[in-house]
Amino acid sequence: MFPVRCFTCGAPIGQHWEEFVRRVSMGEKPGKVLDDLGIKRYCCRRMFISHLELIDKLLLFSPAAPGEEG
């Protein structure tokens, strides 16, 4: 789940995530996509470049049933 705002400066960036992923998956360079989207600050660019989508991996594990440990 991509953050709605940059952790450092608080700028709203979440609305650009799907466009960024779509264009990068089509082969565009991430830096050019961020420039086109108007993401200029290093802190905001870091949010896009370093983000890992972990929710898909976490969904592979089922939670323990109530009363079970482990």
Rosetta blueprint (number, residue, H / E / L):
1 M L
2 F L
3 P L
4 V L
5 R E
6 C L
7 F L
8 T L
9 C L
10 G L
11 A L
12 P E
13 I L
14 G H
15 Q H
16 H H
17 W H
18 E H
19 E H
20 F H
21 V H
22 R H
23 R H
24 V H
25 S H
26 M L
27 G L
28 E L
29 K L
30 P H
31 G H
32 K H
33 V H
34 L H
35 D H
36 D H
37 L H
38 G L
39 I L
40 K L
41 R L
42 Y H
43 C H
44 C H
45 R H
46 R H
47 M H
48 F H
49 I H
50 S H
51 H L
52 L L
53 E L
54 L L
55 I H
56 D H
57 K H
58 L H
59 L L
60 L L
61 F L
62 S L
63 P L
64 A L
65 A L
66 P L
67 G L
68 E L
69 E L
70 G L
